[in-house]
Amino acid sequence: MDNDDDLRARFEALASEETSAAPPYMSPARVIRVMRWYSPRRLALAGASLAAAMLMLTVGLVWGASTGYASARVAGERERKAIAASTVGVTRQLAALRLELTRTREGLVRLAASQGTVPHASLLAAEAEVDSMTANLVRIERSVSAASASAPEGPVFAILRTMPVRTALAALTCGAEQSKPHAASLQKAIPVVDLPPASVHTTEALGGILGLKQASDGKVLVNDARRRQLKLYDSTLSTFTIVRDSAPGSATSYGRLGTPLIPYLGDSSLITEWTSQTMLLIDGHGRFVRGVDLPAPLRFGYVNSGYTAVDSKGRLIVRGDRPTTPRTFPNGRPSPAELAEHPLYPLYVDSMPILRADLEQRRVDTIGRIARPLMKVTTERSGDGHTTTVFTLDPLQSVDEFAVLSTGSVAIVRGHDYHVDLLQGNDQWTASAKLAFDWKRRTDDDKTRLADSVRGAQNGLLANGYPFAEISFTTGPCDLTGPPPGAVARGGNATARPDTSGATGPRTCTRFEPNLVASALGVQRTPRPPMADLYRAGGIDDFEAPLRPGSTVADLDGNLWILPRTTTLSKKGELVYDVVNAKGELFERVRLPLGRAIAGFAKGGVVYLTSGDLTNGFTLERTKLPSIAQQYRH
Amino acid sequence: MTARVSYEEGSPVTHLQDRTLHPSIVADFDDELSRHHRAAFGWALACCRWDRSQAEDVLQTAYLKLVEGRATFDGRAQFRTFLFGLIRRTASEERRRHALRATLSLGMLNGKHEGIPAAGLTPILQEESTRALVAALKQLSARQREVLHLVFYENLTIADAASVIGISIGSARVHYERGKAQLRRILGEDGHHGQ
């Protein structure tokens, strides 16, 4: 145990040192009291810290918001002062301008009082100019007043003081949204120009105009397709000479079928010649220059049956044939029932190609497609041995239109959203923004009503010659006469082609009638017997289609004229065209005189109009867009 | 407020049926704890490997456990034995908690290791012999160190030491003998090297 005593002595020394350094005893009750006090104090401190944080946040928020108010207030005051200063300056200038106009008007009155010194017409023209300037002045003053009224009157964000922050932010956001111009206001912002009445017009009635061309010397070559005459009018449209006549047997014979006149490069034009299935190039005076043979892939019927134009390089832009696909049946071969319901006719697709024919390189390209939903291909045999086949367009779906601008660009107006695709010189398509249009949504009830009444509507259209028919063929004995009465604005016409198959027996003829008629012309087509099995195959669009076939035409100033199906700008039934420039921008609307339709254009805003009817014939008129419309034109 | 206090063999036996602290009970524990406070502190130092700050926390926590009723003295052993056992368990809990915190806070990556801080013993152990004894005790196993500390330092019997540690008397005796031999050998080697 001696060793144990040694260890015990060591441990006692250790205990002696450690116990001497031991902390004083603290009663656990005191510790508990401290802890009990510490917990509420900790909670109080946490609460106080939270309160302090909230206080600081509130102070910061209010301070920051007040600073924001102050900054916005200062900015608003500056903006208001700037607007006010500029408004005052503009108002002064307008007042000075109004004073000058008043003096000018007084001068005009003084001149009118001194009779005989100035021609009366000049005085009237000057007065019209002064009136126009006064109207512009009033419009500018109204705009300035509106701008000044919209300027902030007080502190910009004063409203923030009376509403919570979230509501204020929502109000600001919604305000920014509301500040965007509405489509309707955009539509109203497009100027509407009234085309003035014609200054000159023809004295003799025409049968039906199918194209015209104004030469550089002012003479006008007019194609009266119904009477099969080419007339060359002087610049006043008062006198004319017949350069091609319907009388057969001469070098200047028109031919026995009406055909469109296609404006070509310069003063020249193209006109189709049915007998040789070629085209004739004629100069501005209607004289024959040379024959033009079409490239092999391009059918002659394409050029003669629809809208055909020429781009800046002399290439023909023409609508091609509707493509077909073979009809398929579930079992490969049709059953008798299927054959009765679906004859072995091919299926026609809903789009048609736009072809570009290079007459020099003899090449034909497809440059685009346009939508032409087909409703039904109907074949019906009549009692006199004629069989008529009608390719019926669907009137309840949107179609596309195309035209060639004078700049050489090909424009396709898309009916589903009313925008323009432009094919520029670099062969690149560019899409414009959607054009302003007063869309009308069809409700479900509207769709049901249309679907129920489509047959009756179709019968009614057939009775009027059915302008929505794409094309129709009538085959039968060769007692078919020439073209039906009327004319078309730019498209083809009724023609007859003899059966050249060489077969013996009774000769049969096929007459096809491309119905690309601008209904605005009031042209009446040949009534057709009601076809009982007309029906619709496609759906009904949610919105009423903005276009109808044959509703676009290009002027010679690089603009595209589109005639929408509906408009609210027509006062008494006038036609109102949407005019789109070469950039695809709708920049003005032109309201035609009552009872007039467009027959053609010339450079410098010259518009040729037609008026009249089938019974009394048509009159060709010429007018010009007013100067206020000219300054908008590029 | 239903504390029932009884005394057996001069030691307070407390059955706390609720956590309410009665002033009389606190007063009784104060007497006992103040009496064993220095010994308890020494034992806490040993349990905390002579980390003074940790030993003070463990000691205070053990006191609180006792007063708040989280630890119940049932009177089957002496109060001192019970208090030492409580301090040992509390030290173990603190050690595990510290290890867990170090693991969760990635303190292990800092290269720190448990041991006597450099400044931990300096104020307490001034003598060279006591430092050598502590250094030797550190080289023993925990059980050996605890048995030797309770027997030689706290003057407990081996049976009481076994009760504090929570092992059988036989095991405590084995640890006592082996620890004593090991400690002598260490202290002898140190003395040899010191000579």
Interface residues (C-beta under 8 A of the other chain):
Chain A: N3 D4 L7 R8 R10 F11 E12 A13 L14 A15 E17 E18 T19 A21 A22 P23 Y25 M26 S27 P28 A29 V31 I32
Chain B: L21 P23 V26 F29 D30 L33 S34 H37 R38 A39 F41 G42 L45 R52 E56 Q60 Y63 L64 L66 V67 E68 P123 I124 L125 Q126 E127 S129 T130 L133 V134 L148 H149 F152 Y153 K180 L183 R184 L187
